[in-house]
Amino acid sequence: MQVSKNKTTNNDGCLRESMQVDIKIRSSPQDFFDQNVRFPEQYPEAVPTQYKKVRVIQGKAGRVGSVIRYKFVDGSTSVERLSVVDYKRKFAVFDELQGYLAETYNNFQYKLYCFPKCEGSLVRWILSYEKKKQDDPEPTTTLADTVEFTHLMDNFNVNQRANN
């Protein structure tokens, strides 16, 4: 697993920061991508240590503009919009609309890429954000949760394939 950080200034002068992690998994790029983009309602079954309930509240899962509400096991919630999806390149962008991340950061996004490898895939997550205040923390806990989520989702996908 490799983590990198980046800082850039956008057109309106705001400092945009990002954290990137690359994770090797056993699932195919298609399986992992579909699980995250088309079937988010399965998160509680796949990752019960993090998710209590997931529901598409606007649009249809997997389509640009769809809005998803997540309820976590700790009782917190978040709402995200799928703002970009490219099924051919296995790329998606999720914008955080409500919840802790939206309260702490401006324009928080998850960017997902899935690349084929000889065996399995390489999953790249980029967490992109603007801090509301300079002394706000970096989302390192969110990054760690994303890594854990990726491994648990991979295990779920591999087990699903083995049982079918």
RODO-2510 file (C-alpha; in nm, 4 decimals, decimal comma):
residues 164
     n   res          X          Y          Z
     1     m     0,0000     0,0000     0,0000
     2     q     0,1383     0,3362    -0,1003
     3     v     0,0117     0,6732     0,0299
     4     s     0,0973     1,0124    -0,1190
     5     k    -0,0129     1,3694    -0,0510
     6     n    -0,0513     1,6652    -0,2834
     7     k    -0,1387     2,0354    -0,2539
     8     t    -0,2547     2,2651    -0,5347
     9     t    -0,4187     2,6062    -0,5583
    10     n    -0,7342     2,6229    -0,7688
    11     n    -0,8533     2,9150    -0,9855
    12     d    -1,0192     3,1012    -0,6982
    13     g    -0,7043     3,0846    -0,4834
    14     c    -0,8217     2,8103    -0,2472
    15     l    -0,5719     2,5502    -0,1383
    16     r    -0,6865     2,2070    -0,2555
    17     e    -0,5251     1,9113    -0,0839
    18     s    -0,5413     1,5430    -0,1614
    19     m    -0,4334     1,2113    -0,0185
    20     q    -0,3903     0,9135    -0,2480
    21     v    -0,3617     0,5477    -0,1605
    22     d    -0,3021     0,2528    -0,3935
    23     i    -0,4202    -0,0869    -0,2686
    24     k    -0,3670    -0,4264    -0,4303
    25     i    -0,6737    -0,6498    -0,4135
    26     r    -0,7802    -0,9931    -0,5420
    27     s    -1,1134    -0,8852    -0,6963
    28     s    -1,1371    -0,7948    -1,0622
    29     p    -1,1565    -0,4232    -1,1436
    30     q    -1,5104    -0,4780    -1,2746
    31     d    -1,6316    -0,6510    -0,9572
    32     f    -1,4847    -0,3928    -0,7210
    33     f    -1,6002    -0,0984    -0,9307
    34     d    -1,9543    -0,2325    -0,9704
    35     q    -1,9812    -0,3067    -0,5994
    36     n    -1,8939     0,0541    -0,5171
    37     v    -2,0840     0,2326    -0,7930
    38     r    -2,3838     0,0151    -0,8819
    39     f    -2,4537    -0,1743    -0,5588
    40     p    -2,3846     0,0495    -0,2575
    41     e    -2,6855    -0,0940    -0,0720
    42     q    -2,4759    -0,4084    -0,0155
    43     y    -2,2197    -0,2212     0,1979
    44     p    -2,3759    -0,3249     0,5323
    45     e    -2,3535    -0,6924     0,4338
    46     a    -2,0021    -0,6552     0,2904
    47     v    -1,8581    -0,4209     0,5546
    48     p    -2,0697    -0,4621     0,8702
    49     t    -1,7988    -0,3100     1,0905
    50     q    -1,8541     0,0283     0,9229
    51     y    -2,2019     0,0435     0,7668
    52     k    -2,5410    -0,0027     0,9283
    53     k    -2,7625     0,1049     0,6366
    54     v    -2,7125     0,2460     0,2866
    55     r    -2,9922     0,3787     0,0705
    56     v    -3,0157     0,5554    -0,2640
    57     i    -3,2357     0,8564    -0,1906
    58     q    -3,2291     1,0221    -0,5329
    59     g    -3,1871     0,8800    -0,8805
    60     k    -3,0609     0,5307    -0,9544
    61     a    -2,7418     0,3791    -0,8158
    62     g    -2,4619     0,3916    -1,0683
    63     r    -2,5947     0,6949    -1,2535
    64     v    -2,4447     1,0415    -1,2413
    65     g    -2,6441     1,2580    -1,0034
    66     s    -2,7628     0,9735    -0,7826
    67     v    -2,7554     1,0577    -0,4123
    68     i    -2,6784     0,8000    -0,1442
    69     r    -2,7328     0,8190     0,2332
    70     y    -2,4989     0,6192     0,4563
    71     k    -2,5688     0,5327     0,8189
    72     f    -2,2599     0,4120     1,0031
    73     v    -2,2360     0,1740     1,2972
    74     d    -2,1262     0,4631     1,5216
    75     g    -2,4621     0,6351     1,4525
    76     s    -2,3252     0,9064     1,2233
    77     t    -2,4567     0,9643     0,8708
    78     s    -2,3332     1,1080     0,5456
    79     v    -2,4817     1,1850     0,2076
    80     e    -2,2871     1,1631    -0,1182
    81     r    -2,3596     1,2323    -0,4832
    82     l    -2,2096     1,0326    -0,7673
    83     s    -2,0845     1,3221    -0,9791
    84     v    -1,8689     1,1409    -1,2375
    85     v    -1,8686     0,7817    -1,3596
    86     d    -1,6729     0,6253    -1,6441
    87     y    -1,7532     0,2554    -1,6722
    88     k    -1,4956     0,1933    -1,9419
    89     r    -1,2035     0,3425    -1,7454
    90     k    -1,3428     0,2261    -1,4058
    91     f    -1,3358     0,5773    -1,2616
    92     a    -1,5890     0,7480    -1,0334
    93     v    -1,6125     1,0621    -0,8213
    94     f    -1,8323     1,0938    -0,5136
    95     d    -1,8997     1,4387    -0,3628
    96     e    -1,9696     1,4575     0,0098
    97     l    -2,2894     1,6616     0,0625
    98     q    -2,3702     1,6099     0,4335
    99     g    -2,2002     1,4681     0,7379
   100     y    -1,8750     1,5109     0,9285
   101     l    -1,6574     1,5490     0,6186
   102     a    -1,8890     1,8107     0,4644
   103     e    -1,8892     1,9993     0,7952
   104     t    -1,5106     1,9897     0,8309
   105     y    -1,3960     2,0386     0,4710
   106     n    -1,5062     2,2303     0,1648
   107     n    -1,5713     2,0229    -0,1468
   108     f    -1,4678     1,6837    -0,0075
   109     q    -1,4482     1,4179    -0,2794
   110     y    -1,3659     1,0499    -0,3057
   111     k    -1,2163     0,9542    -0,6415
   112     l    -1,2063     0,5843    -0,7255
   113     y    -0,9950     0,4200    -0,9944
   114     c    -0,9733     0,0432    -1,0552
   115     f    -0,6864    -0,0892    -1,2659
   116     p    -0,6313    -0,4472    -1,3829
   117     k    -0,3230    -0,6319    -1,2624
   118     c    -0,1879    -0,9744    -1,3596
   119     e    -0,3780    -1,1136    -1,0623
   120     g    -0,6557    -0,9002    -0,9211
   121     s    -0,6572    -0,5226    -0,9314
   122     l    -0,5029    -0,2050    -0,8096
   123     v    -0,7552     0,0252    -0,6420
   124     r    -0,6622     0,3918    -0,6203
   125     w    -0,8548     0,6178    -0,3863
   126     i    -0,7919     0,9916    -0,3915
   127     l    -0,9450     1,1948    -0,1106
   128     s    -0,9582     1,5537    -0,2330
   129     y    -1,0587     1,8422    -0,0059
   130     e    -1,0233     2,2036     0,0983
   131     k    -0,9823     2,2730     0,4667
   132     k    -1,2259     2,5307     0,6028
   133     k    -0,9582     2,6474     0,8465
   134     q    -0,5859     2,6064     0,8037
   135     d    -0,5525     2,4175     1,1332
   136     d    -0,8264     2,1632     1,0481
   137     p    -0,6874     1,8095     1,0558
   138     e    -0,6071     1,6081     0,7476
   139     p    -0,8582     1,3255     0,6916
   140     t    -0,6143     1,0509     0,7948
   141     t    -0,8810     0,8550     0,9835
   142     t    -1,1040     0,8667     0,6752
   143     l    -0,8137     0,7403     0,4656
   144     a    -0,7533     0,4532     0,7106
   145     d    -1,1265     0,3684     0,7063
   146     t    -1,1170     0,3709     0,3249
   147     v    -0,8258     0,1254     0,3233
   148     e    -1,0064    -0,1041     0,5678
   149     f    -1,3259    -0,0753     0,3607
   150     t    -1,1341    -0,1730     0,0462
   151     h    -0,9904    -0,4881     0,2032
   152     l    -1,3250    -0,5917     0,3538
   153     m    -1,5085    -0,5263     0,0263
   154     d    -1,2447    -0,7277    -0,1581
   155     n    -1,2928    -1,0214     0,0812
   156     f    -1,6699    -0,9985     0,0313
   157     n    -1,6335    -0,9993    -0,3494
   158     v    -1,3904    -1,2922    -0,3470
   159     n    -1,6209    -1,4931    -0,1193
   160     q    -1,9245    -1,4088    -0,3345
   161     r    -1,7416    -1,5350    -0,6451
   162     a    -1,6331    -1,8532    -0,4665
   163     n    -1,9912    -1,9274    -0,3559
   164     n    -2,1473    -1,8714    -0,7001
***
